[in-house]
Amino acid sequence: MESQDIIYTKEGPVATLTLNRPDRLNAFTSSMISGLMAGIKDARDDNDIRVIVITGAGRGFCSGLDLAAQASGQGAGSGGTERRIRIGGPSLSTLMLSLDKPTIASINGPAIGWGFELAQLCDIRIASDKAVIGDMHVKRGLVPDNGGHWLLPRLIGWAKACEIMFLGERMDATEAARIGLVNVVVPHEELEQTTREWATKIANNAPLAVQTAKRQMRLGLSSDYESNLEFSVLAQGRLFQTEDFREGVRSFTEKRDPVFKGE
């Protein structure tokens, strides 16, 4: 993929997508969303990639929709409702919520509006102590439409989600961690290293099991217990037949670290 707005790199089993408009605190435009989606699809389809990391260049993660570009008719929401739905939030959120591979948001700075929603779309959120997080749509006469409206109550509960949505205020990383919105807060200079460590630990586990566990939990958000249990039993039966399961048993009996191949 080629996009000036997105830097896409692969290092071993980890793919990293860096939002690359630092002069605008990585505010979203249509081309940026298209580049991000292209990178995610490539990582999804690459069997060598086991974890996807999303972060921002410069001092921001993503400051939301680029209002200046929007005013000039170049923003992600320009071109009418049909274009908005096809290019904007719903397409990106649907893609990310359908991923079986784990995703990590490495929040290096402000994550506001769509940036906040992008972080929520990731499975794990690791934040710099310089990060600022919030949803300010109501201060712009808008509502979340990139997944936040659906995800936030599930992440932190109804009352706290209402507080964040209705007040439209920002919070620091420490508060975000306190309410369970981010997994961990680290010193800014340690963010990249910590993110890499978490991604590597995940990638070293059996990828088929990790991806099945994610799907198992995701389906549980919208299914009853009995249906989810049936899926789990069938999935476990398939995993018992994999080479990864056999390697897991061998490594345990041989007292060594397993080497999983995703087979």
Secondary structure by P-SEA (a helix, b strand, c coil): cccccbbbbbcccbbbbbbccccccccccaaaaaaaaaaaaaaaacccccbbbbbbcccccccccaaaaaaaccccccccaaaaaacccaaaaaaaaacccbbbbbccccccaaaaaaaaaccbbbbcccccccccccccccccccccccccccccccaaaaaaaaacccccaaaaaaaccccccccccaaaaaaaaaaaaaaaccaaaaaaaaaaaaaaacccaaaaaaaaaaaaaaaaacaaaaaaaaaaaaccccccccc
